[in-house]
Amino acid sequence: MTDLQTIFYIVGIMYMVLSTVVLIAIIAGIFIIFRTVRDIRRKVEEKIKNVERIIQHPEEIVGAIGASLIQKGLQKVQQIIRRKKASN
């Protein structure tokens, strides 16, 4: 049978190990939260910059929309021509 002093030391060592593990987990959690908040902040700033660019240069957006509409229109015309050729 072990004496009271040995039991006290064993409990103390277990407490120190457990508290060290908990401390490491808390620090890791803080870093993960910090990184997540930083990434969210960067994404929001990027979206704000995109909106500012759209406001400052609307002609780029209109040009891109027009180009995509022309491309879709040409694809539809090509489909119609192919259907006409296939039916003949």
Stockholm file with secondary structure:
# STOCKHOLM 1.0

chainA/1-88         MTDLQTIFYIVGIMYMVLSTVVLIAIIAGIFIIFRTVRDIRRKVEEKIKNVERIIQHPEEIVGAIGASLIQKGLQKVQQIIRRKKASN
#=GR chainA/1-88 SS CCCHHHHHHHHHHHHHHHHHHHHHHHHHHHHHHHHHHHHHHHHHHHHHHHHHHHHHCHHHHHHHHHHHHHHHHHHHHHHHHHHHHHHC
#=GC SS_cons        CCCHHHHHHHHHHHHHHHHHHHHHHHHHHHHHHHHHHHHHHHHHHHHHHHHHHHHHCHHHHHHHHHHHHHHHHHHHHHHHHHHHHHHC
//
